Amino acid sequence: MAGKPKKKAGRAKPARGKPGKSAAAKAAEEFTRGVLARGEAAKATKATKRGKLPPGATHEIVGETEAGLPKLRRRRFSLA
């Protein structure tokens, strides 16, 4: 028993479970939410490979992430 180190009181254990998001992942999520809030993302309307986007949309919604946010692909630029 003399070989075991004693635990110090007040020392917090690291949280178990999912690791925290990186700064880049948080920034990407914020960007996606902003594009959606401003109405700059939409699904293409035609069944062709590169369908048309409605006026004002700069990004096409091409899928969904594991977190439930849409995956975006830039299709055009806005000068306004």
N, C-alpha and C positions, 0 to 999 in steps of 0.2 A: 504494500500500500504506500510505501514511501516514494515510489517512482511515479505516481500519478500526480499531474499538476492540478492545483485547485482552480475552479472556475471563479472568475472575478464577477462580482455583482454589478449589475447595470450594463453589461455588455450586450448589445442587441445582436441577434442572429440575423443573417441575411434572409430576405423573404424568399419563400419557395414558390414554385409555380411558374407562370409565364414571365419571361424576362421583360424589362421595360423597353419601350420603343426608342429607337435611336432618334437623334435630332433630325436626320434626313427623312425618316419615315413620318415623323410628326409634321414636318414642313410639307411633304407630299400630300398628306391627308388634309391639311389646311388649304392647300391650293385647290384640291379637288372639290372640297366643300364650297370654296369661294366661287369657282367656276359654275357650280350647280346653282348657287344662290343668285348669281347674276343672270342666269338663264343663257349662258354661253355654251351649254352642252346639250346635244340632242342626238337621237338615233336617226340614221339615214332613212329616207322615206322610200326609196325604190329597192327592189330586190336584186339590183345589179351589184357588182363588186364594190363600186364606189358611188353609192346613191347620193341624192341631193340632200343638203342640210337646209333647214329653214333660215330665213334672213336673221342675221344677228348671232347665229351659232358659229363658234370658232372651233369647237371640239366635237368629235363624234364619240358616242358611247359605244364601245365595242365588246364589253363584257362586264364582269363583276368580280371584285376581289373577295378574299376569304372573309374580310371584315364587313362585307355587304356594300361597300362603296363601288361606284362604277369605275371601270377602267376607261381612260380617255385617250384619244389619239387626236393630235392637232391636225386640222384639215385646212384652215385658212387663218389669216391674220386680221385683226381689227385695228383701224387707224384712229378710231374715236376714243 
